[in-house]
Amino acid sequence: MSSTPAPAVPRRAIITALVLMVGGLAVIFDSTIVSIALKTLAQELSVPVSTIQWVSTAYLLALGVTIPVVGWAQARIGGKRLWMIALTIFLAASIACSLAWSAPSLIVFRIAQGIGGGLMMPLMATLAIQQVPRGVGLGRLMAVVSLPAALGPILGPTIGGLILNWLDWRWLFWVNVPFCLVGLVLAWRVLPADPPAGRTKLDLVGLLLISPALVGILYGLSNVSQDGGFSRPDVWAPVVAGMVLFVAFVLVEIRRPAGALVDVLLLRRRPVASSSAVLFLSGASLYGSMLLLPLFFQTVRGLEVLAAALVLIPQGVGALLSRTLAGRLTDSLGARVVAIAGFAVMGLATVPFAMADASTSELWLGGVLLVRGFGMGAVMIPVMSVAFLGLERDEVPHGSIITRLAQQVGGAFGVAILAVILETAVGGATDIAGVTAGFAVAFWWAVGFTVVAIGVCFALPRKPVAELARTAPAEELEPTAADGA
């Protein structure tokens, strides 16, 4: 197979990505750190777990509702200014969360955190990619931009476990403060000026359709883990209503592309559509495994919360090790090859957990997690890279919103599906053999997610990203192009 020499990434793009990563780490870690602390928060604030669950649910809903307005907000006030405003909101909300005096106050402050995080997440990719001419070096740039998103679900629970073991729960939120403060200073001094595009009009109709659509879908999926699964009215009713509103949103936006809140017509381009589909599946696999693995180590292996978090560290190390290599290979060999290889490694490294039990060697499982993390770290880089191929500067925010929403909804879907599968497979089993068999079924389903993702990856562009960025004519980026470019 021939490879295309990868051109140098502009220095300003790498610096921009590194600055954005500092603030982005706070957002991504925060959304996963809290997930491990719900039981502790319920005890400390003297409320049932069903109430404190809204600490996570409210954050997730606020995040999803905010993401679609980022393109309009950036055009209205400028990217650098919007980033600093969002980071300030997140900083203030984090401090407020640490000072919360009750469960309702904590939930309200988490909504504010979700608004700040929802503004920041698409901006991370947008502001960095807008510094790259014609997508030169997108693979290596994405290795930096997507680092927080890859490490958050892996290291977040570990950090949360360490904090809960040695510190008060309020430190779950204070840990964000240094990232936010340093991120603000760096953004003010380093990020390039990004003036507003003008007094763009807010697509109010689109906003009134997409906001309740996302709330319905995400809220419904968040309830799937409770007794009854998908048969619960508070699952299927909001999900169905959300999907109806989402279809209406797409139909409305297609008719008014110039002033659309989100330019859904970008999905006519094969790279954007295929990347979004793969990101949906990668989100399902990434966040689904975040549910299964800690539960496996606690339930089957009998580990405490902290120990279960610590044994997942090799997976984070593996994700770190693969990023530079995956970025370079994406630019020189192509997104399709790297993404398929990454999913294949993930799938193969999940199989041992489907065959493991309470007596399986811990050293062996640690090595498997290292390999699994290597595959996970390699997957998102090629997929996110090709999503922005051929996009003009003003189209990049819309591409970022589409891919972020795909991953966000995919994560919620993956957690919901695997939670139901695990609950059904375990059933009423009380013996360790029955519970272990239930986890085996769930892990085999997780392997199935990766197999489906590999199939979808064949729709990704075949040529090296560096070559496509320099030479691909517009028609090669359309869905009618033979062999996916």
N, C-alpha and C positions, 0 to 999 in steps of 0.2 A: 504493500500500500504506500503510495506516495504521500509525502507530507509537505505542507506549505510553511516556509519559515515565518514565524510569528513576528510581526513588526513590534517595535518598542511602544509601550503604553506611555502616553504623555505624562510627564511628571506631575502636572497639576491635577490630573485625574486621580492618580494614586494618592496624592496628599489630600484631596477632597474626600476620597473614600475612607481614608484613615481617620480623618476628623469626624466624619459622620458615624463611623463605627463606634467611637467612644460613647456618644450619646445613645446610639442604637443598642449597645449592650445593656444599658439600664432598662430599656423597654422590653427587650426579649427575655432577659433574665427574670424580670419582675413577673411577667405573665406565667412563668413556669415555677418560680420559687414558691409562690403562694399556694400552688396546687397541692403541695405536700403538707401544708400547714393547716388545712381546714379543720381537722379534728382538734388541734391545739387551740385554734381561734374560737371554736365552739365552746370549749371548756373555759377559756379565759374570759370570754364575754357572756358566759352563762346563757347560751341559746342552743337550740337543736342544730344538728348538722344540716338539716333541710333549709334552715334560715341562713346559716353562714355560707352555704353553697352559693348564695347570691354574690358573695365577694368575688368569686370567679366568673359567674354568669353575667353579672352587671358589667364587669370589665370587658368581657368578650363581646357583649352586645354593643357597648359604646365604641369599641374598636371598629367593629364591622360597619356601624352606621356612619362613622367619621371618614373612613377611607375613601368613599366615592366623591367627597367634596374637595379632595386635595388638589386635583387638577385646576378647578375653578379658583381655589384660594391662592394657589401659586401664581396663576395669571393675574390675580387681582392685587396681591401685595408683594410678590417676588419670593423666590425660593429661599434665599438666605434669611430674609426676615421671617418667613413662615416657619422655617426650621427653628430659629431661636425662640419664637413665640411658643411653638409646640413644646420645645424642651423646657421652657420656663413653666408652662402649664403642668408638665409632668413632674418637674421638681417640686413645685408648690403642692401638688396633689400627693406626692410621696411623703412630704413632711406632714401634711394633714392626716394621712393614713396612720402614720406613726403616733399621732396624738389623739387618735379616735377614742372616744369614751364609751361607745356602744356599737352594737352590730349595725344598726341603721346608719349611724354616722360613717362607719367604715365603708359601707356599701356606697354611700353617696360620694365619698372621696375616691373610691375606686372607679366610679363612673367618670370623674374628672381625669383620673389617670388614663382611662381608656380613650378619652377624647385626645389627650396629648399624644398618646402612643399611636392612635389611628392616623394622626397627621404625619407623624414621623416615619412610619414604616414604608409607605410608598416613596416618600421623599428621599430616603436613603439611596435607592437605586436611581431615581430620577436625576438628582443633582450631580451624582458621579458620572452617569452616562452622558449627560449633556456636555461634559468636558471632553468627550472623545469624538474626534471627527470620523464620521462614517463607521462607527463601531469598531475602530482599530483597537486590538488588544482586549476585546470584551471578556474573553475567558479569564485572563489574569486579573482584570478589574473585578469581575464577579467573585473571584476567590476571596477578595477583601470585603466587598459589599455584603455578600451572603453569609459571612462568618458568624455574625450574631444569630441569624436565623437557624443555622446548623447547630451551634453550640447550646443555644437556649434550652431546648427540650432535653438535652443530655446533661449539661452541667447545672441547670437551674435547680432541679430537685436535690442535687448533691449539696449545693450552697445552702438551700433551705434546710436540709437536714442538719448541716453543721451549725447553722445559726440557732435552730430550735434546741440543739443538744447543749449548747454552751451559753446562749444569750436569750434575752427576752424576745417575745414575738415581734415587738415593735422594730427590732433591728432588721426584720425582713424588708422594711421600707426605707430605713436609714441607709442601707447598703446602696441604694440608688443615688444618694445625694452626691458623693464624690464624682461619679460618672457624669451626672448632670452639670455640676459646676465646672469641671474641666472641659466638658463638651461645649458649654456656653462660651467659655473664654477662647477656646480654639476656633469655634465657629465665627466669633466676632473678629478675630485677628486673621484667620486663614481663608475662610470660604470666599470664593470670588463673588463680586457684586452681581446681583441678579435682579435687575429692575422689573417692576410690574409690566405686564403686556398691555395694560389699559384697564378701563372700567368695564370689564366683562360682566355680562348679565348672568345671574344665577339661574340655572335651569330648575325652577321651583317645582314644576310638574314631575320632572325626573327624580328630584330629591324626595318628593312626597310618595313616590312609588317604590324607589329602591330602599329607602330607610326601613319602612315596615316590612318589606320583603325580606331583608337580611335579618331583622329582628325575629320574624316568624321562623325562618329556616334555622338560625343558630339557636334560638330558644327551644324550639321543638327538639332538635338533635341533642341538646344538653340534658333533656329529660329522659332520654332513651334508657339510660343506665338504671332507672328506677323500676320497681316491680311492674310488669306488664309490657315493658319494652315499647315496640312500635304500635301496639294496640291501645296505648293510653291516649285519651282525647287531647291531653296537653302535649302530645308528640305529633300525631298525624294532623290535627286541625291547624296548628300554626305552620307546620311545614307545607301543607297543601295550600293554605292561604298565601304563604310567602312565595311559593313557586308560581301561583297565579299572578301575583303582583309583579314578580320578576319578569314573567313573559310579557306582561303589559308594559313594563319599563323598557324592555328590548324593542318592542314594536314602536313605542313612542320615540325612542332615541334614533331608530333607523330613519325615521321621517324627518329628523332635524339634526343632521350630523354637524352642522356648523356651530350650533349653540348647545350641543348635547353635554350633559353632566359627565358622561363617560362615552367615549367614541367606540361603541360596540362594533362598528363596521370594521375596526381593525382585526376582528376575528375572521374576516374574509381572507386574511393573509395567513398562509400556511404556518410560518414560524410562530406567530402569535397564538393561533388556535392550537397547534400541537403542543407548544410549551405550556399553555394553560391547562390542557388535559393532563399532561404529565405532572405538572405541579399539583393539581388536584390529587392525583394518586400518590405523589411523594409526600404531600401533607398528610394523607390518610395513613401512610405507612409510618411516617416519622412520629406523629402524635399518637397513633395507635400503639406503637411500641412503647411510648412513654407511659401508657396505661398498663400494658401487659408486664413489662420487665420488672418494675418495682414490686408489683403484686406477686409475681412469680417468686421472687427472692424472699418476700415476706411470708407468703402463704405456704409455698412448697418447701422452701429452704429454711424457714423459721427464723429469718433475720429480723432485727429491729429496724425501725425506719432509717436511722442514721447508717447502719451497716448496709442496708439495701441500697442507699444512695451512693455510698462509697464504692461498692462493687461495680457500679456503672461507669466509674471514671475511665477505665480503658476504652470505652466506646467514644468518649469525648477526645481522648488522645488520638484514636484512630482517625476521627474526623479532622483533627488539626493536621495530621501527617499527610493527608491526601490532597489538601487544597491547592497547594502550589503546583503539584504535578498535574492535577485535573485541569487547572486553569491553562497551563501551557499546552496540554494535549488537546483541549477544546479548540484553541486557536490554530493548532497545527494539523490535527487529525480530523476534527469535526465533532459536533455535539452528539450525533447519533451514536457513534462508537463509544464515546466516554460515558454517556448516559446508560446505554445498555450494559456496559461493563460494570458500572456502579450498582445498578439494580440487581445484576446477576450476583455480585459479591454480597449484597444485602440479603438476597433470598437464600443463598447457600449458607450464609452465616446465621440465618434464623432457624434453619432445619435442626441443628443440634439442640435448640431449646424445645422443639417439638418432641424430641426423643429423650430429654433430660428428666431426672427425678431427684429425690432428696439426697441420693448418694453419689450423684455425678460430681466429678472432680471440680473444685472451685477454680483451680488453676486453668483447667481446660475451658471452662465457661468464660473466664477472664480473657483468654486468648481469642475465643470466638467473638467476644464483644469488641475487642480491638479491631479484628478484621471487619466486623459489621459496621463499626464506626468509620472505617476507611471507605467502605462503599457508600455510606450515607453522606459523608463529606464530599464525595465526588459527584453525586447525582445532581444537586441543585445548580452547580456552576454551569454546566453546558446548557441545561434547560433554560435558565434565566438569561443566559447570554444570547441565545438565538431569538428570544422573545422580542428583542429590541432591534433586530436586523432590519435595515431599510426604513426605520422610522425617522421622520423629521423631528427637529428639536421640540416643536410644540405638540407632537404626538407621543413623545416619550412619557409624559405624566400619565396619559391614558393607558399606555401599555403597562406601566408600573401598577396602576390601580387594578387592571384586569388580572394580572398575574398574582398580585397580592391577595385579591379576593378569592381566586381559585385555590390558592394554598390554604387560606383561612377556612373556607367552607369545606375543603377536602379534609383538613385536620379534624374539624367537628364531625364530619361524616365517618372518618376512620375510627375515632374514639367511640362513637355511638354504635357502629356496626360490631366492633370487636367486644364492646361491653356486653351487648346482647348475646353474641356468640358464646362468650365466656360464661355468662350467667346460665344460659341454656345448657351448655356442655357440662358444667359442674353440677347443675340441678340441685338436688338436696343432699349431695354426697357429703359425708362428714369424715370419712376415712381419707388418709393421705393419698392412697392409690386412686380413688375416684376423683379427687381434686386435681391430681397430677394429670390424669387422663383428660380432664376438662381443659386444662391449660394447653395440652398438646393439640387439641382440636383448634383452639384459638390461634396458636402459633402457626398451624398449617394454613389457616385462613390468611394470616399475615404474609406467609410465603406466596399465597395466591395473589395478593395485592401486587407483589413485585413482579409476578409473571405477567399479569395484565399490563402493568406499567411497561414492561419490556416490549410487549406487542405494540403499545401506543408509541413507544420511542422510535419505531420504524417510520413514523410520519415526520420525524425531525429532519432538518436538512442533513444531507450526507456529506457535502463538501466541508472543508475546514472553515471555521468561522472567520479566520483571518482572510481567506481567499474570498469568501462571500462578501465581507465588509468592503473589500477593495474593488471587486470586479463584477459581482452578481448584478445583472440587469434586473429591473423592477419585476419583469414577468416571472423571474425565477423565484420570487418571494410570494407568488400568488398560489392558490390551491390547485390551479390547473397545471403547474409545472411538473414535468415528469420526474419521478424519483425524488420528489421533495427537495429539489435544488441539489 
